[in-house]
Amino acid sequence: MMMMTDIELEEEVVVESKTQKSKSLVIYNDDVNTFDHVIDSLVKVCKHELIQAEQCTWIIHYNGKCAVKEGDMSKLNPMKQALNERGLDAKIH
């Protein structure tokens, strides 16, 4: 019977290759939409939790813009269109 004194453990690292580059859905500040409307839109369209939507809205207000979602174009484009239809200035970068 052969004894193994040295056992080497090899950890397999799976590297996920991205075929599509991740994009950001950005909402820009305006003087038209209310805080409540922006919060409601983020909850309904982007599926944010209320606190996350509130935080993004404050960032939009003070910084002029906020990246509210990240992903590929197929995921972000319908959200951008829905936000635009709600009167928000949303763009994908």
ABEGO torsion letter per residue (X at the ends): XBBBABBBBBBBBBBBBBABBBBBBBBBBBAABBAAAAAAAAAAAAGBBAAAAAAAAAAAAAAGBBBABBEBAAAAAAAAAAAAAAGBBBBBX
